Amino acid sequence: GAVVSQHPSRVICKSGTSVKIECRSLDFQATTMFWYRQFPKQSLMLMATSNEGSKATYEQGVEKDKFLINHASLTLSTLTVTSAHPEDSSFYICSASRLGSGELFFGEGSRLTVL
Amino acid sequence: QQPVQSPQAVILREGEDAVINCSSSKALYSVHWYRQKHGEAPIFLMILLKGGEQKGHDKISASFNEKKQQSSLYLTASQLSYSGTYFCGTGSGTYKYIFGTGTRLKVLA
């Protein structure tokens, strides 16, 4: 089956630093990937839709200058949390949909802790 | 707008049945169901693409009422492994999926 890999699975950083999270589709080409954020005991909230070769589409309330998304190839999207603060600590999950399939394939998630 | 799920939480004994509902204020083109264990990414259960469609595998099935903009997930003869948080995900014509509020399910031995 399709696999989406996310890295790193856990990251701890100091306040003010930037963190990059990678999302790779391993056995299919993903023209569109999605980035979600999940706080404890809450649902997955869509942050942005990442489109290969073009700018990401951000959801209302998500700062595009803080959460930089790059989708440079059909198999890789990256999310960079810039100038991270403790309130950015969360579980970040990417997903991708294979063309023709309605199923969303999720990465393993990245738990970010900002000290 | 986020779909609303009910109930918010449910506790079952092994072997009991449960129904989880997902209701949207927007027209739906598809409904997905996922189960998430604590600290893990969601796992895909099934997708329903047409109004009136019903699907199932093992003892988990779902229905999709397009007119009412609702979907229900049916868990029969629940097992301990069914414990987790269930999310519906709704698609509304684009490939953008919005997840519901979630239902925490705990199955006790």
Interface residues (C-beta under 8 A of the other chain):
Chain A: Q6 T32 F34 Y36 Q42 S43 L44 M45 L46 T49 I93 S95 S97 G102 E103 L104 F105 F106 G107 E108 G109 R111
Chain B: Q2 S30 H32 G39 E40 A41 P42 I43 F44 I47 L49 F87 G89 G91 Y95 K96 Y97 I98 F99 G100 T101 G102
